[in-house]
Amino acid sequence: MGKASIIVPTYNCAGSIRKLLNTLTRQSYSNIEIIIVDSSSDGTDKIAEKYGVKVVKAEKLGPNYARNVGIRKAKGEFLCFTDGDCWVEERWVEKIVENFKNRRVGCIGGSVIIEPINVLSRYMGETIVSFFPKYNSRKYIVTISQIVEQPFGDVRLPVGCNMAFRRKVLEDIGGFDEGFKGGYEEFDVMIKLLKEGWLILIDPEVKVYHEVQTSITKLIRKTYNYGKGAKKLIRKYKLPLKPKFKRGFEGVFRSINHSKNTYEKKRRIEVFTYPILDILFGLSYYLSFTIY
């Protein structure tokens, strides 16, 4: 199989980049190159250079801008993306490349496992509308309607810290839209490739681990940006609104049931905090969705 380029946009990841590079430089698939596209001011680039990887300095113009910079520098047939605050399994690239044996597949994504270091990070991994996808089975996304019509199912698009593409696909559709910033910025390119007849393959064995060092205020800002990004996608591709409202009503009942199950497992702090956080972040999302 061909060469795989691993592209990592970074911004002030000095505290986490070593953990990522320790896993990227020990991949079982040997035909790889690692490209760090760095916009940091904390010395992330200096740390990365010690690992012998390619480091490209870029302006801080958003993840999609950094991804496009990485694509232009990459030489691989397959382009794999993750983030500077993640780390991957030893066979991450190998599993991605194996999945590209199906020549109809243009994009591959997998699960993002959040390390449960505190209540907030546990919430992000366990809440009913999780911040990152955690898939249960291998499946194909063939049409946009699969995403829109099953908001509570397994059919979620991959996210930026665990996705890979054929180089030809990204070049043919013009790369990432640099106008998308802050929320759902990677989804635009996936909708484009679905419209062009390519398949997205979801493989739960393609795993990335994410240690989330965040706060409630930062998460409120993040969900607010997600709402803006969702509204932009809906406008651009004329996606139906009805399932979005249906999800909101269904979410109330699922949140209650989720809290009940958590209580039965004797984790009482989550029983009270999860519904409050659901409401808080839900309001942030729908507020930006409404006014943007």
N, C-alpha and C positions, 0 to 999 in steps of 0.2 A: 504494500500500500504506500501512498505518497507521504510527503512531508507534512507535518502538522505544525502550525504556528500558534503559540499561546500568547494572547494579547491581554495585558493587564493595565487598565487605566488606574492610576494611583493619585491620591491627594492626601498628603500628611498621614502616611501609613508607616511611619518609622517604628511604631510599637508592634506592628503585626506582620510586616513584609518578610521578616526572616522566616517565620513559621510557614508562610506560603511558599517561599523560594526553596526551603528545605524539602518540601513535598514535590515541587515542580522539577527540581533537578534530580530527583530519584524516580522518575517515571519509568515504567516497564517498557514503554514504547520509546525507542531510541531516536527515531528520525524526527526530531523536534527542534524548534527554536523558541526562545522565550524573549518576549519584547515587553518591556515596562515603559508605558507612556506616562510620564510623570509631570505633575503640575504642582508639586509640593514645595514647601518652604522649611520643612523640618529635617532635611537630609535623607529622605527616603531614597533618592537617586544614588547617593553615595553608598548606602548599605547595599543596594541592588548591584552596583558595579562590582562589589567584592565577590559576587557569585558568578561573575563572568558572563552575565546575560546582557542582551542589548538594551540600553537605556536611551530613550528619546525624550528630550524635554519638550513640553508643549504648553501653550497658554491654557489658563483655566477657563475653558469655554464649554464645559459640560462633558458627560461621559460619551455621548455620541461623537462629538468632535474628536476626543481622544481615541475612540475606537477606529474612526476613519484614518487618523494619523497612523495607527498601528497597522491597518490593512495596507496602506501605501508602503510601509517598510517591510511587510511580511513577504516571505518567499514560498510559503506553504500552500498546498492544494486544499487543506482543511484549516479553518480558522476557529480556534477555541478561545472562549472568553471567560475570565473570572475576575474577581476584585481583590484589592490589596489587603482586605481584612478577612480573607477566607483561607482555607487550605483544602487540598484535594487528596483523594486516595491514590495509591501507587499505580493502579491500572486505569486511572481516569481517562487519559488520552487513548490508551489501547481500546477501551470499550467504546469510545466515541468513534474511532476509526473503523472498528468492526461494524458498527451500525451503518456506516456510510457505504457498505457493500450493496445495500439496496439503492440503486441509482436514481430512484424517484424521490429519495429523501434529500431535502435541501437544508434542513435544520434539525438539530438534535438537542434535547434538553433533559435534565434530570432533577432529582430532589435536592433541596437545600436543607440541611440539618442544622438547626440553631442550637448551639451549646447552651445548656440551661444553667447559667452562672448566677442568676438572681431571679426574682419574681417577674420582672419585666421581660427578660429574655425567655423565661418559661412561657409567659403569656404569648409572646410573638410566635412561638413554635406550636402552641396548643390551642390557641383561640380558633373558633369555628371558621372565621374568615382570615386564615393565616396570612402573614405578611409575605411568606415565601412558600412555593409549592412543595408538597411532600407527596409523591405519587405512590400508589399502591400496586399498579400493574403497568406492564408495557402496552402502549397503544399508539395509534396514529391519529394526528389531527389532519383532516382532509379539507374541511370547509370552515369558513368563518362562523357559520351557524352553530357548530359544535361548541364554540366558546361562548357565544351569546346565550344560547338556550339552556346551558347547564352550569349556571353560576355556582352551584353547590356541589357539583360532581368533581370527578378527577380531571376533567378536561380544562386544564389551565395552561396558558402559554408559559413557556420557560422564561426565566428571568435572567438579567444581565450577568449575574455571577456564575451561571452554569448553563451556557449555551454554546453551540458550535454550528458552523455553516460551511457549505462548499464555497470556496472562493469565487467560483464562476457565478453562483447565485447572487452573492452580494454585489459583485461587479455589474451584473446585468440589471439589477434594480437600483443601482446608483448609490449603494452603501447606506449608511445610517443617516436619518434626517437630523441634522444638527440644530434644527429649530425646536426639537423636542427636548425639554430640560426639566428635570426634577421629578417626573412621574410618568411611568409607562413609556419611557423614551425608546426602549428596545422593541416594543410591541409593533410599532409602525412597520418595521422591516419584515416582521413575521406575517402581518396581514398582506403585505405586498407579495411575498413569495407564495402564500396560499392562493392569491388571486391569479398568479402566474402558473398555477397547476402543480407546484412542488408540495411535498408532504413534510409535516413536522413529526418526528418520531420522539415519543416520550419513553425514556428508559429509567426506571427507578434505581437501577444499579449504577447509573452515572451520578455519583454523589459528590456534593461539595459541602464542606462544613463551614459554618459562619459563627464567629464569636462577636456578638452584638454588644458593643460598649455604647450605650445610649441613655437618654433620659426621656421623661414623659414629654417635656417641651419639644425635644427634637422629633419624637414620634408624631406629635400633633402637627408639626411642620411637614413631616414626611407624608402623613395621610392627607393633609391639605393639598400638597403638590400632586398626590395620586388623583385626587378629585379633579384638579385642573387638567391633568394628562388624559384622564378618562373622557372628560367633556370634549377635549380636542380630537381624540380618536373617533368619538361618536359623530361629531360634526363632519370630520374629514371623510369618513367612510359610510355615513348615514346608517349607523347601526341602530337597531330598534331599542327604544327606551323601556318598554314594558318589562322585560326580564329584570332590569335594574331595580324597579320598584317592587317586583315580586320578591326579589332577594331580600329587600329590607324587611318585609313582613315576615318572611320565613325565618329570617335571622333572629327575630325576637324569641320565637319558640325554641329554636335550636340553642340559643344562648342560655335559656332557662334550663333546658335538658342537660346541656354541657355542665353547668354549675352543679346540678343535682348529682350527676355522675362523679364529679370531682369531690363533692362532699362525701359521697359513699366511700371514696378512696382515702378519707381522713386527711386530705390536704385542704384544711379549712380556710386558709388565707386566700386561696384562689377562688373559693366559693363566693367571697364578697368582692374581691378585686376584679375578677374577670368581667362580670357584667358591667361594672362601673367603667372599666377601660373600653369595653365594647361600645358603650354609649358615647364616651368621650371622643374616641377616634372616629366613630361613625358620624358624629355630628361635624367633626372637622372635615371629613371627606365630603359629606353631602352639602355642607355650607359652601365649600369652594366649587363643588359641582354645580350648585344652583346659581352662584353669583358670577362665575367666570364666563 
